[in-house]
Amino acid sequence: MDWTPVTDWLLQHGTRILIILLVGVGLWFTLRKLLPPLIRRTVARTREKESKAGMEKRTKTIVGVFMGVGKISIGIIIIFMILSELDVPIGPALAGLGVVGVAVGFGAQWLIRDLIAGTFILMENQYRVGDVIRVADVAGGVEEVSLRKTVLRDLDGIVHNIPNGEIRVASNFTRHWSRAHLNISVAYKEDLDRVMAIIRKTWEEVADDPYWGPFLISKTPWILRVDEFGNSGVVIKVVGQTQPLTQWDVMGELRRRIKRVFDEEGIEIPWPHTKVYFGNSPEQTAAEK
């Protein structure tokens, strides 16, 4: 069998195709090396009251999106260059794609809407990978942001894929800073000034703790007030600022310590009571006897 045509083809076209593939791989590695520091410097110049952790999250999000776009672009360029090297006419293929694009254009309106919404999400820095947000009635941690969709994982571990075009309101729980917000109920018989002093002292002890202190921005409660006369007790509102993503841990620690101190001080945390009388009250019945 004469292998001359095969070897001639490999020498003529195979080498060029190999070079094209190597150039594509080189472009990919160059993009991976140059894009992150470039975006990091750009984010650093445009930050507005952004913490270092927030800048890193935004950089990671934007890098992920651009790397995805770059990967697809490099892949398309390599494919067309290889087709051209194989003498496959690219013009008719592009024309065919144009016809197909017009045909599916009406069906792609939702995709275009998602891409436009994703672009604005990135430009306006509404949320980043690592934030905790609520969008489209779903709350969870952001695991992925692309131009087309946002991926959330909720507290039960369920992953939600939300098209960006479906997002009307984006609520970010962890932008710049967060807030610990507690409503603490005590019995009506308690001295409220004493109770509020104990709550304030407990907050300040948490703020002075070597482990918990760095989580708290407010070293004393920002808001401490009587908020409501409830059905079973008086509700005291306690509010203060924390570092992003730490508010739930801080509130859990505050509740634990406040419960322990209330037990030590004999302060009653009320629960719903119901008294049922049939006819006369017990006091009236005893008096009649």
C-alpha positions as a Markdown table, in Angstrom:
| # | Residue | x | y | z |
|---|---|---|---|---|
| 1 | Met | 0.0 | 0.0 | 0.0 |
| 2 | Asp | 1.3 | 3.4 | -1.0 |
| 3 | Trp | 1.4 | 5.7 | 2.0 |
| 4 | Thr | 2.8 | 8.6 | 0.1 |
| 5 | Pro | -0.5 | 10.6 | -0.2 |
| 6 | Val | -1.1 | 10.2 | 3.5 |
| 7 | Thr | 2.3 | 11.3 | 4.5 |
| 8 | Asp | 2.2 | 14.2 | 2.0 |
| 9 | Trp | -1.2 | 15.3 | 3.5 |
| 10 | Leu | 0.1 | 15.0 | 7.0 |
| 11 | Leu | 3.2 | 17.0 | 6.1 |
| 12 | Gln | 1.2 | 19.7 | 4.4 |
| 13 | His | -1.9 | 20.0 | 6.5 |
| 14 | Gly | -1.2 | 18.0 | 9.7 |
| 15 | Thr | 1.6 | 20.2 | 10.7 |
| 16 | Arg | -0.4 | 23.3 | 10.2 |
| 17 | Ile | -3.4 | 21.9 | 12.1 |
| 18 | Leu | -1.0 | 21.0 | 15.0 |
| 19 | Ile | 0.3 | 24.5 | 15.0 |
| 20 | Ile | -3.2 | 25.9 | 15.1 |
| 21 | Leu | -4.0 | 23.7 | 18.1 |
| 22 | Leu | -0.8 | 24.7 | 19.8 |
| 23 | Val | -1.6 | 28.4 | 19.2 |
| 24 | Gly | -5.1 | 27.8 | 20.6 |
| 25 | Val | -3.6 | 26.2 | 23.7 |
| 26 | Gly | -1.1 | 29.0 | 24.0 |
| 27 | Leu | -3.9 | 31.6 | 23.8 |
| 28 | Trp | -5.8 | 29.8 | 26.5 |
| 29 | Phe | -2.9 | 29.7 | 28.9 |
| 30 | Thr | -2.0 | 33.3 | 28.1 |
| 31 | Leu | -5.6 | 34.3 | 28.9 |
| 32 | Arg | -5.5 | 32.4 | 32.2 |
| 33 | Lys | -2.3 | 34.1 | 33.2 |
| 34 | Leu | -3.0 | 37.7 | 32.1 |
| 35 | Leu | -6.8 | 38.1 | 32.7 |
| 36 | Pro | -7.0 | 37.7 | 36.5 |
| 37 | Pro | -4.4 | 40.3 | 37.4 |
| 38 | Leu | -5.8 | 42.7 | 34.8 |
| 39 | Ile | -9.3 | 42.4 | 36.2 |
| 40 | Arg | -8.0 | 42.6 | 39.7 |
| 41 | Arg | -6.3 | 46.0 | 39.0 |
| 42 | Thr | -9.4 | 47.2 | 37.2 |
| 43 | Val | -11.6 | 46.3 | 40.2 |
| 44 | Ala | -9.2 | 47.9 | 42.6 |
| 45 | Arg | -9.4 | 51.2 | 40.6 |
| 46 | Thr | -13.2 | 51.2 | 40.5 |
| 47 | Arg | -14.0 | 50.1 | 44.0 |
| 48 | Glu | -16.5 | 52.1 | 46.1 |
| 49 | Lys | -16.3 | 51.3 | 49.8 |
| 50 | Glu | -15.4 | 47.8 | 48.9 |
| 51 | Ser | -13.5 | 45.6 | 51.4 |
| 52 | Lys | -10.6 | 43.4 | 50.3 |
| 53 | Ala | -12.7 | 40.3 | 50.6 |
| 54 | Gly | -15.4 | 41.9 | 48.5 |
| 55 | Met | -12.9 | 42.9 | 45.8 |
| 56 | Glu | -11.7 | 39.3 | 45.7 |
| 57 | Lys | -15.2 | 38.0 | 45.3 |
| 58 | Arg | -16.0 | 40.4 | 42.5 |
| 59 | Thr | -12.7 | 39.6 | 40.7 |
| 60 | Lys | -13.4 | 35.9 | 41.0 |
| 61 | Thr | -16.9 | 36.3 | 39.5 |
| 62 | Ile | -15.8 | 38.5 | 36.6 |
| 63 | Val | -12.8 | 36.3 | 35.8 |
| 64 | Gly | -15.1 | 33.2 | 35.7 |
| 65 | Val | -17.4 | 34.9 | 33.2 |
| 66 | Phe | -14.6 | 36.2 | 31.0 |
| 67 | Met | -12.8 | 32.9 | 31.0 |
| 68 | Gly | -15.9 | 31.1 | 29.9 |
| 69 | Val | -16.4 | 33.6 | 27.0 |
| 70 | Gly | -12.8 | 33.4 | 26.1 |
| 71 | Lys | -12.8 | 29.6 | 26.1 |
| 72 | Ile | -15.8 | 29.5 | 23.7 |
| 73 | Ser | -14.3 | 32.2 | 21.4 |
| 74 | Ile | -10.9 | 30.5 | 21.2 |
| 75 | Gly | -12.7 | 27.2 | 20.4 |
| 76 | Ile | -14.7 | 28.7 | 17.6 |
| 77 | Ile | -11.7 | 30.4 | 16.1 |
| 78 | Ile | -9.7 | 27.2 | 16.1 |
| 79 | Ile | -12.5 | 25.2 | 14.6 |
| 80 | Phe | -12.9 | 27.6 | 11.7 |
| 81 | Met | -9.1 | 27.8 | 11.1 |
| 82 | Ile | -9.0 | 24.0 | 11.0 |
| 83 | Leu | -11.9 | 23.9 | 8.6 |
| 84 | Ser | -10.2 | 26.4 | 6.4 |
| 85 | Glu | -7.0 | 24.3 | 6.4 |
| 86 | Leu | -9.1 | 21.3 | 5.4 |
| 87 | Asp | -10.4 | 23.3 | 2.4 |
| 88 | Val | -13.9 | 23.2 | 3.8 |
| 89 | Pro | -15.8 | 26.3 | 2.5 |
| 90 | Ile | -16.5 | 28.5 | 5.5 |
| 91 | Gly | -18.6 | 31.1 | 3.6 |
| 92 | Pro | -21.6 | 28.8 | 3.0 |
| 93 | Ala | -21.3 | 27.5 | 6.6 |
| 94 | Leu | -21.5 | 31.1 | 7.9 |
| 95 | Ala | -24.4 | 31.9 | 5.6 |
| 96 | Gly | -26.1 | 28.7 | 6.8 |
| 97 | Leu | -25.6 | 29.7 | 10.4 |
| 98 | Gly | -27.0 | 33.1 | 9.6 |
| 99 | Val | -30.2 | 31.6 | 8.1 |
| 100 | Val | -30.5 | 29.3 | 11.1 |
| 101 | Gly | -29.9 | 32.3 | 13.4 |
| 102 | Val | -32.8 | 34.2 | 11.8 |
| 103 | Ala | -35.0 | 31.1 | 12.1 |
| 104 | Val | -34.3 | 30.6 | 15.8 |
| 105 | Gly | -34.1 | 34.3 | 16.6 |
| 106 | Phe | -37.6 | 34.5 | 17.8 |
| 107 | Gly | -37.1 | 31.5 | 20.1 |
| 108 | Ala | -33.8 | 33.0 | 21.4 |
| 109 | Gln | -35.4 | 36.2 | 22.8 |
| 110 | Trp | -35.4 | 34.7 | 26.3 |
| 111 | Leu | -31.7 | 33.9 | 25.9 |
| 112 | Ile | -30.9 | 37.4 | 24.8 |
| 113 | Arg | -32.8 | 38.8 | 27.7 |
| 114 | Asp | -30.8 | 36.6 | 30.1 |
| 115 | Leu | -27.5 | 37.7 | 28.6 |
| 116 | Ile | -28.4 | 41.4 | 28.8 |
| 117 | Ala | -29.5 | 41.0 | 32.4 |
| 118 | Gly | -26.3 | 39.1 | 33.3 |
| 119 | Thr | -24.2 | 41.9 | 31.8 |
| 120 | Phe | -25.9 | 44.5 | 34.0 |
| 121 | Ile | -25.5 | 42.2 | 37.1 |
| 122 | Leu | -21.7 | 42.2 | 36.5 |
| 123 | Met | -21.4 | 45.8 | 35.6 |
| 124 | Glu | -23.4 | 47.0 | 38.6 |
| 125 | Asn | -21.7 | 44.5 | 40.9 |
| 126 | Gln | -25.1 | 43.5 | 42.3 |
| 127 | Tyr | -23.7 | 40.2 | 43.8 |
| 128 | Arg | -20.7 | 38.0 | 43.5 |
| 129 | Val | -19.7 | 34.3 | 44.0 |
| 130 | Gly | -19.7 | 33.7 | 47.7 |
| 131 | Asp | -22.5 | 36.2 | 48.6 |
| 132 | Val | -25.7 | 35.2 | 50.2 |
| 133 | Ile | -28.7 | 36.6 | 48.2 |
| 134 | Arg | -32.4 | 36.2 | 47.5 |
| 135 | Val | -33.5 | 36.3 | 43.9 |
| 136 | Ala | -36.7 | 35.0 | 42.3 |
| 137 | Asp | -38.0 | 34.0 | 45.7 |
| 138 | Val | -35.0 | 31.8 | 46.3 |
| 139 | Ala | -32.4 | 32.5 | 49.0 |
| 140 | Gly | -28.9 | 30.9 | 49.1 |
| 141 | Gly | -25.2 | 31.2 | 48.6 |
| 142 | Val | -24.0 | 32.2 | 45.1 |
| 143 | Glu | -22.0 | 29.4 | 43.6 |
| 144 | Glu | -21.8 | 30.6 | 40.0 |
| 145 | Val | -22.6 | 33.7 | 38.0 |
| 146 | Ser | -22.5 | 33.7 | 34.2 |
| 147 | Leu | -24.1 | 35.9 | 31.6 |
| 148 | Arg | -27.0 | 33.5 | 31.3 |
| 149 | Lys | -27.7 | 32.3 | 34.8 |
| 150 | Thr | -27.1 | 32.5 | 38.5 |
| 151 | Val | -26.6 | 29.3 | 40.5 |
| 152 | Leu | -27.6 | 29.3 | 44.2 |
| 153 | Arg | -27.3 | 26.6 | 46.8 |
| 154 | Asp | -29.8 | 27.0 | 49.7 |
| 155 | Leu | -29.5 | 26.0 | 53.3 |
| 156 | Asp | -30.8 | 22.4 | 52.5 |
| 157 | Gly | -28.1 | 22.0 | 49.9 |
| 158 | Ile | -30.5 | 22.3 | 47.0 |
| 159 | Val | -28.9 | 23.9 | 43.9 |
| 160 | His | -31.1 | 26.4 | 42.0 |
| 161 | Asn | -30.3 | 27.5 | 38.5 |
| 162 | Ile | -32.0 | 30.9 | 37.9 |
| 163 | Pro | -32.0 | 32.5 | 34.4 |
| 164 | Asn | -30.8 | 36.1 | 34.9 |
| 165 | Gly | -33.8 | 37.4 | 32.9 |
| 166 | Glu | -36.1 | 36.1 | 35.6 |
| 167 | Ile | -34.4 | 38.3 | 38.3 |
| 168 | Arg | -36.4 | 41.4 | 39.1 |
| 169 | Val | -35.2 | 42.1 | 42.6 |
| 170 | Ala | -31.8 | 41.0 | 43.9 |
| 171 | Ser | -31.4 | 41.2 | 47.7 |
| 172 | Asn | -27.8 | 40.8 | 48.9 |
| 173 | Phe | -27.4 | 39.8 | 52.6 |
| 174 | Thr | -23.6 | 40.2 | 52.6 |
| 175 | Arg | -22.7 | 43.4 | 50.7 |
| 176 | His | -20.0 | 45.4 | 52.5 |
| 177 | Trp | -21.3 | 44.5 | 56.0 |
| 178 | Ser | -24.2 | 42.6 | 57.6 |
| 179 | Arg | -26.4 | 43.1 | 60.6 |
| 180 | Ala | -27.2 | 41.0 | 63.6 |
| 181 | His | -30.9 | 41.5 | 64.4 |
| 182 | Leu | -32.5 | 39.9 | 67.5 |
| 183 | Asn | -35.9 | 40.2 | 69.2 |
| 184 | Ile | -35.6 | 39.0 | 72.8 |
| 185 | Ser | -38.8 | 38.5 | 74.8 |
| 186 | Val | -38.9 | 38.8 | 78.7 |
| 187 | Ala | -41.7 | 38.5 | 81.2 |
| 188 | Tyr | -43.8 | 41.6 | 82.1 |
| 189 | Lys | -42.6 | 41.3 | 85.7 |
| 190 | Glu | -39.0 | 41.9 | 84.8 |
| 191 | Asp | -37.1 | 45.2 | 85.4 |
| 192 | Leu | -36.5 | 46.3 | 81.8 |
| 193 | Asp | -33.6 | 48.6 | 82.6 |
| 194 | Arg | -31.8 | 45.7 | 84.3 |
| 195 | Val | -32.6 | 43.3 | 81.4 |
| 196 | Met | -31.3 | 45.8 | 78.8 |
| 197 | Ala | -28.1 | 46.4 | 80.8 |
| 198 | Ile | -27.5 | 42.7 | 80.9 |
| 199 | Ile | -28.1 | 42.4 | 77.1 |
| 200 | Arg | -25.7 | 45.3 | 76.4 |
| 201 | Lys | -23.0 | 43.8 | 78.7 |
| 202 | Thr | -23.4 | 40.4 | 77.0 |
| 203 | Trp | -23.0 | 42.0 | 73.5 |
| 204 | Glu | -19.8 | 43.8 | 74.7 |
| 205 | Glu | -18.4 | 40.6 | 76.1 |
| 206 | Val | -18.8 | 38.9 | 72.8 |
| 207 | Ala | -17.2 | 41.9 | 71.1 |
| 208 | Asp | -14.2 | 41.6 | 73.5 |
| 209 | Asp | -13.9 | 37.8 | 72.9 |
| 210 | Pro | -10.7 | 36.9 | 71.0 |
| 211 | Tyr | -12.6 | 34.6 | 68.6 |
| 212 | Trp | -15.9 | 36.4 | 68.2 |
| 213 | Gly | -14.6 | 40.0 | 68.4 |
| 214 | Pro | -13.3 | 40.2 | 64.8 |
| 215 | Phe | -16.8 | 39.3 | 63.5 |
| 216 | Leu | -18.4 | 42.3 | 65.2 |
| 217 | Ile | -18.2 | 45.8 | 63.7 |
| 218 | Ser | -20.5 | 47.3 | 66.5 |
| 219 | Lys | -18.7 | 46.8 | 69.8 |
| 220 | Thr | -21.9 | 47.8 | 71.6 |
| 221 | Pro | -25.5 | 47.4 | 70.3 |
| 222 | Trp | -26.4 | 49.9 | 67.7 |
| 223 | Ile | -30.1 | 49.6 | 68.6 |
| 224 | Leu | -31.3 | 48.5 | 72.0 |
| 225 | Arg | -34.9 | 49.3 | 72.8 |
| 226 | Val | -38.3 | 48.1 | 74.0 |
| 227 | Asp | -39.9 | 47.2 | 70.7 |
| 228 | Glu | -43.3 | 45.6 | 71.5 |
| 229 | Phe | -45.7 | 44.6 | 74.2 |
| 230 | Gly | -46.3 | 41.1 | 73.1 |
| 231 | Asn | -49.1 | 38.6 | 74.1 |
| 232 | Ser | -46.8 | 36.8 | 76.5 |
| 233 | Gly | -44.0 | 39.2 | 77.2 |
| 234 | Val | -42.1 | 42.4 | 76.4 |
| 235 | Val | -40.0 | 42.3 | 73.2 |
| 236 | Ile | -36.6 | 44.0 | 73.3 |
| 237 | Lys | -34.9 | 44.6 | 69.9 |
| 238 | Val | -31.1 | 44.3 | 69.6 |
| 239 | Val | -29.3 | 45.4 | 66.4 |
| 240 | Gly | -25.6 | 45.8 | 65.5 |
| 241 | Gln | -23.3 | 45.5 | 62.5 |
| 242 | Thr | -21.2 | 42.5 | 61.8 |
| 243 | Gln | -18.7 | 41.4 | 59.1 |
| 244 | Pro | -20.4 | 40.0 | 56.0 |
| 245 | Leu | -21.6 | 36.4 | 56.3 |
| 246 | Thr | -21.0 | 36.3 | 60.1 |
| 247 | Gln | -24.4 | 37.6 | 61.3 |
| 248 | Trp | -26.0 | 34.2 | 61.7 |
| 249 | Asp | -23.1 | 32.8 | 63.7 |
| 250 | Val | -23.0 | 36.0 | 65.9 |
| 251 | Met | -26.7 | 35.9 | 66.6 |
| 252 | Gly | -26.5 | 32.2 | 67.6 |
| 253 | Glu | -23.7 | 33.0 | 70.0 |
| 254 | Leu | -25.5 | 36.0 | 71.5 |
| 255 | Arg | -28.7 | 33.9 | 72.0 |
| 256 | Arg | -26.6 | 31.2 | 73.7 |
| 257 | Arg | -24.9 | 33.6 | 76.1 |
| 258 | Ile | -28.1 | 35.6 | 76.8 |
| 259 | Lys | -30.0 | 32.5 | 77.7 |
| 260 | Arg | -27.2 | 31.4 | 80.1 |
| 261 | Val | -27.1 | 34.8 | 81.8 |
| 262 | Phe | -30.9 | 35.0 | 82.1 |
| 263 | Asp | -30.9 | 31.6 | 83.8 |
| 264 | Glu | -28.2 | 32.8 | 86.2 |
| 265 | Glu | -30.0 | 36.1 | 86.9 |
| 266 | Gly | -33.5 | 34.5 | 87.2 |
| 267 | Ile | -34.9 | 36.4 | 84.3 |
| 268 | Glu | -37.9 | 34.7 | 82.8 |
| 269 | Ile | -38.2 | 34.2 | 79.0 |
| 270 | Pro | -41.9 | 33.8 | 78.5 |
| 271 | Trp | -43.9 | 31.4 | 76.5 |
| 272 | Pro | -47.6 | 31.5 | 75.5 |
| 273 | His | -50.0 | 30.8 | 78.4 |
| 274 | Thr | -53.7 | 30.0 | 78.1 |
| 275 | Lys | -56.1 | 30.0 | 81.1 |
| 276 | Val | -59.5 | 28.4 | 80.6 |
| 277 | Tyr | -62.3 | 29.0 | 83.1 |
| 278 | Phe | -65.6 | 27.1 | 83.2 |
| 279 | Gly | -68.1 | 29.3 | 85.0 |
| 280 | Asn | -66.6 | 31.1 | 88.0 |
| 281 | Ser | -62.8 | 31.6 | 88.3 |
| 282 | Pro | -60.9 | 29.4 | 90.7 |
| 283 | Glu | -60.5 | 32.3 | 93.2 |
| 284 | Gln | -64.3 | 33.0 | 93.3 |
| 285 | Thr | -65.1 | 29.3 | 93.7 |
| 286 | Ala | -62.8 | 29.0 | 96.7 |
| 287 | Ala | -64.3 | 32.1 | 98.3 |
| 288 | Glu | -67.8 | 30.8 | 98.0 |
| 289 | Lys | -66.8 | 27.6 | 99.8 |
